[in-house]
């Protein structure tokens, strides 16, 4: 009976991708048990989040890519409308207007754009596949810029970065010329003084703190200093599970969410970090393999963007915890505590499974 149910379940998904995601979830729960030692409710809450995320993954994996493509424009328009509603009527929490109260629940519309954006751009480029010109890349950039500006205005720099990355990956994979990329890079460098003037004071402090955390060791530099100490103190093999002093003496802030990598590094050391990195690399490699074998332009762009978004999550989180990137509030994928990000990531995994599972059907 159990074997029959398991075979029926695995027939609907991609077993290698699911096994990799499951391994990361296990590491995440092990680390969260230590990081949230003073708040056991978070562990049970994360277990519920995982169950919801797995249901979302399995459900999305059943849809054919053509069905996903039909959702592209409505999802983008719906997400954009919600972002406008947040700007007009959103709840202000800790100085940021990111949440929309619908009475029964409170939602963060910017999370929708992490999936809606690559869906929309992949649909747009698929529609114009035969006649791709510079004009199409310009329109795609505008489609990306509008929601990113609304998200950055909240302000939510971390989500704005992830949505920008997801959209950029689609534009790049659609065949954007290297000459244009170099031009954009030079233009971006030239506009840095203007962009600096647009940043909020706390965002400027994060950048300055990155350059010299010791300038404000008890204020803006505290997060980075303590996380770097935790990462370094793990040594080769770590201090052991539940034995991380930086975490259990409460030196690491946000240790179950944005800075959970510092807890993991302290307790499992360089060897644990290598295992974690290997899991991420293999998962990303599996996603890129699915993208390479995808049968249509739409599915190749979407699978590639979803996979590279996982890379962005991991790279930015590990970079900010290690002190080589500013602190922008990006969780460690499938490891950090949090329901919204976990569901979004598993929705992406479900999309990859859908593309892989239905590839032969689409080809014929």
C-alpha positions in Angstrom: 0.0 0.0 0.0 2.7 2.5 1.0 4.9 1.5 -1.9 1.9 2.0 -4.3 1.2 5.4 -2.9 4.9 6.3 -3.1 5.1 5.2 -6.7 2.0 7.2 -7.5 3.5 10.3 -5.8 6.9 10.0 -7.5 5.3 9.5 -10.9 3.9 13.0 -10.6 7.1 14.7 -9.7 10.8 14.7 -10.5 12.5 12.4 -7.9 16.0 13.8 -8.1 14.8 17.4 -7.7 12.5 16.4 -4.8 15.3 14.4 -3.1 17.6 17.5 -3.2 14.9 19.8 -1.9 14.0 17.3 0.9 17.7 17.1 1.9 17.8 20.9 2.2 14.6 20.9 4.2 16.1 18.3 6.7 19.2 20.4 7.2 17.0 23.4 7.6 14.9 21.8 10.3 18.0 20.5 12.1 19.5 24.0 12.1 16.2 25.7 13.1 15.8 23.3 16.1 19.1 24.8 17.4 18.5 28.4 16.2 14.9 28.6 17.7 15.7 26.8 21.0 14.0 29.6 22.9 10.9 29.5 20.6 9.8 25.9 20.0 6.6 27.2 18.3 8.7 28.2 15.3 9.7 24.6 14.7 6.1 23.3 14.6 5.1 26.3 12.5 7.8 25.6 10.0 6.6 22.0 9.8 3.2 23.3 8.8 4.9 25.6 6.3 6.7 22.7 4.8 3.5 20.6 4.4 1.7 23.6 2.7 4.7 24.2 0.4 4.9 20.5 -0.6 1.2 20.5 -1.5 1.7 23.6 -3.6 4.7 22.0 -5.3 2.8 18.8 -6.1 -0.3 20.7 -7.3 1.7 23.0 -9.6 3.7 20.0 -11.0 0.4 18.6 -12.3 -0.3 21.6 -14.6 0.9 21.5 -18.2 3.3 24.3 -19.3 0.6 25.6 -21.6 -1.7 26.1 -18.6 1.1 27.9 -16.7 1.5 30.2 -19.8 -2.1 31.1 -19.6 -1.7 32.3 -16.1 1.2 34.6 -17.0 -0.6 37.8 -17.9 -3.4 37.5 -15.2 -0.8 36.8 -12.5 1.3 39.8 -13.5 -1.7 42.1 -13.7 -3.0 40.8 -10.4 0.4 41.2 -8.7 0.8 44.7 -10.1 -2.7 45.8 -8.9 -1.9 44.5 -5.4 1.4 46.4 -5.4 -0.5 49.6 -6.3 -3.0 48.8 -3.5 -0.2 48.4 -1.0 1.2 51.8 -2.0 -2.2 53.4 -1.4 -3.7 51.4 1.4 -1.0 49.1 2.8 -0.2 48.6 6.5 3.0 50.2 7.8 5.1 47.9 9.9 8.5 49.0 11.2 8.5 52.0 8.8 7.8 49.9 5.7 4.5 49.6 3.8 4.7 46.0 2.5 1.5 44.3 3.7 -2.0 44.5 2.5 -4.8 43.7 5.0 -7.7 41.8 3.3 -9.6 41.4 6.6 -9.3 37.7 6.9 -5.6 37.5 6.1 -2.7 39.9 5.6 -0.6 39.3 2.4 2.7 40.6 1.0 2.0 41.1 -2.7 5.7 41.6 -3.6 6.2 37.8 -3.1 3.8 37.1 -5.9 6.0 39.0 -8.4 8.9 36.6 -7.7 7.0 34.0 -9.8 4.7 36.3 -11.8 7.6 38.3 -13.2 9.5 35.4 -14.9 6.2 33.9 -16.0 5.2 37.2 -17.7 8.5 37.8 -19.4 8.8 34.2 -20.6 5.3 34.5 -22.1 6.1 37.8 -23.7 9.3 36.6 -25.3 7.6 33.4 -26.4 4.9 35.4 -28.1 7.5 37.4 -30.0 10.0 34.6 -30.5 10.1 34.9 -34.3 10.5 38.6 -34.4 12.8 39.5 -31.4 14.2 42.9 -31.8 15.7 45.6 -29.5 12.2 46.9 -29.1 11.0 43.7 -27.4 13.9 43.9 -24.9 13.0 47.5 -24.1 9.4 46.6 -23.5 10.4 43.7 -21.3 12.7 46.0 -19.3 9.7 48.3 -18.7 7.6 45.4 -17.6 10.3 44.6 -15.1 11.0 48.1 -14.0 7.4 49.1 -12.9 6.9 46.4 -10.2 10.5 46.7 -9.0 10.1 50.4 -8.4 6.9 49.8 -6.5 8.6 47.2 -4.3 11.7 49.3 -3.8 9.4 52.2 -2.7 7.9 50.2 0.1 10.9 49.9 0.9 11.9 46.3 0.4 15.3 46.1 -1.1 15.7 42.4 -0.7 12.5 41.4 -2.6 13.2 44.1 -5.2 16.6 42.5 -5.8 15.1 39.0 -6.2 12.4 40.2 -8.6 15.0 42.2 -10.6 17.2 39.1 -10.8 14.3 36.8 -11.9 13.3 39.2 -14.6 16.8 39.9 -15.7 17.5 36.2 -16.1 14.6 35.8 -18.5 15.8 38.8 -20.6 19.4 37.5 -20.6 18.4 34.0 -21.6 16.1 35.4 -24.3 19.3 36.4 -26.2 20.2 39.9 -25.0 23.4 41.0 -26.7 26.6 41.1 -24.7 27.2 44.6 -26.1 24.0 45.8 -24.6 24.9 44.1 -21.3 28.2 45.9 -21.2 26.5 49.2 -22.0 24.0 48.6 -19.3 26.8 47.9 -16.8 28.6 51.1 -17.7 25.4 53.1 -17.5 24.7 51.5 -14.1 28.1 52.5 -12.8 27.7 56.1 -14.1 24.3 56.3 -12.4 25.6 55.2 -8.9 25.7 58.8 -7.5 22.0 59.2 -8.5 21.0 55.8 -7.2 22.8 56.6 -3.9 20.6 59.7 -3.5 17.5 57.6 -3.9 18.5 55.2 -1.1 16.9 55.5 2.4 19.2 56.4 5.3 19.1 52.8 6.7 20.1 51.4 3.2 23.0 53.8 3.0 24.1 52.7 6.4 24.1 49.1 5.3 26.4 49.8 2.4 28.8 51.9 4.6 28.7 49.2 7.3 29.7 46.6 4.7 32.8 48.6 3.9 33.7 49.1 7.6 31.5 47.2 10.1 33.7 48.3 13.0 32.7 51.9 12.5 29.5 51.1 14.4 30.0 47.8 16.2 27.0 48.1 18.5 24.7 49.6 15.9 24.6 49.1 12.1 27.7 46.9 12.1 26.5 44.5 14.9 24.8 42.0 12.6 27.7 41.5 10.2 30.4 41.4 13.0 28.5 38.7 15.0 27.7 36.6 12.0 31.2 36.7 10.7 32.5 35.7 14.1 30.0 32.7 14.1 31.0 31.6 10.6 34.7 31.7 11.5 34.4 30.1 14.9 32.9 27.0 13.3 36.4 25.9 12.1 36.7 22.8 10.0 34.1 20.5 11.7 32.0 23.0 13.7 31.2 23.0 17.4 28.5 20.4 17.1 24.7 20.5 16.9 23.1 22.6 19.7 26.5 23.7 20.8 26.9 27.0 18.9 27.8 29.7 21.5 27.1 32.7 19.3 23.6 31.5 18.7 22.7 30.2 22.1 24.2 33.2 23.9 22.0 35.3 21.6 24.7 37.2 19.8 23.4 36.4 16.4 20.3 38.5 15.5 17.5 37.0 13.3 19.2 33.7 13.8 16.3 31.6 12.6 15.6 33.6 9.5 18.1 35.8 7.5 21.1 34.8 9.6 20.5 31.1 10.0 23.5 30.4 7.8 25.7 31.8 10.6 24.2 29.2 13.1 24.7 26.4 10.5 28.4 27.5 9.9 29.2 27.6 13.6 27.7 24.2 14.5 28.8 22.3 11.3 31.9 24.2 10.2 33.5 24.2 6.8 32.6 20.5 6.1 28.9 21.3 6.7 29.1 24.3 4.5 30.7 22.3 1.7 27.8 19.8 2.0 25.3 22.6 1.9 26.9 24.2 -1.1 27.1 20.9 -2.9 23.3 20.4 -2.4 22.6 23.8 -3.8 24.9 23.3 -6.8 23.4 19.9 -7.7 19.9 21.3 -7.3 20.8 24.3 -9.6 22.5 21.9 -12.0 19.3 19.7 -12.1 17.2 22.8 -12.8 19.5 24.0 -15.6 19.4 20.4 -17.1 15.6 20.7 -17.1 15.8 24.1 -18.7 18.2 22.8 -21.4 15.9 19.9 -22.3 12.7 22.0 -22.2 10.8 21.7 -25.5 9.6 25.3 -26.0 11.1 28.8 -25.8 8.7 29.7 -23.0 9.6 26.6 -20.8 13.4 27.1 -21.4 13.2 30.8 -20.3 11.0 30.0 -17.3 13.0 27.0 -16.1 16.2 28.8 -16.5 15.0 31.9 -14.6 13.4 29.9 -11.8 16.6 27.9 -11.3 18.9 30.9 -11.4 16.7 32.6 -8.8 17.6 29.8 -6.4 21.2 30.7 -7.0 20.5 34.4 -6.3 18.8 33.5 -3.0 21.7 31.3 -1.8 24.5 33.6 -3.1 23.0 36.8 -1.6 22.2 35.2 1.8 25.6 33.6 2.2 27.3 36.7 1.0 25.6 39.0 3.4 26.1 36.6 6.4 29.8 36.3 5.4 30.2 40.1 5.2 30.9 40.4 1.5 27.4 41.8 0.6 25.1 44.3 2.3 22.4 43.0 4.6 19.2 43.1 2.4 16.9 40.6 4.1 17.1 37.5 1.8 16.4 34.1 3.4 18.6 31.0 2.9 16.5 28.9 0.4 14.7 25.9 2.0 16.6 26.4 5.2 15.5 29.7 6.8 12.3 29.9 8.8 9.3 31.5 7.0 6.2 30.4 5.2 5.9 32.9 2.3 9.4 32.4 0.9 9.2 28.6 1.4 5.9 28.4 -0.6 7.3 30.6 -3.3 10.4 28.5 -3.7 8.5 25.3 -3.8 6.1 26.8 -6.3 9.2 27.4 -8.4 10.2 23.7 -7.9 6.7 22.7 -8.9 7.1 24.7 -12.2 10.4 22.9 -12.9 8.7 19.5 -12.3 5.8 20.5 -14.5 8.2 21.4 -17.4 10.2 18.2 -17.0 7.2 15.9 -16.6 5.3 17.2 -19.6 8.2 17.7 -22.0 7.5 14.6 -24.1 3.8 15.6 -24.3 4.7 19.0 -25.6 7.2 17.7 -28.1 4.7 15.4 -29.7 
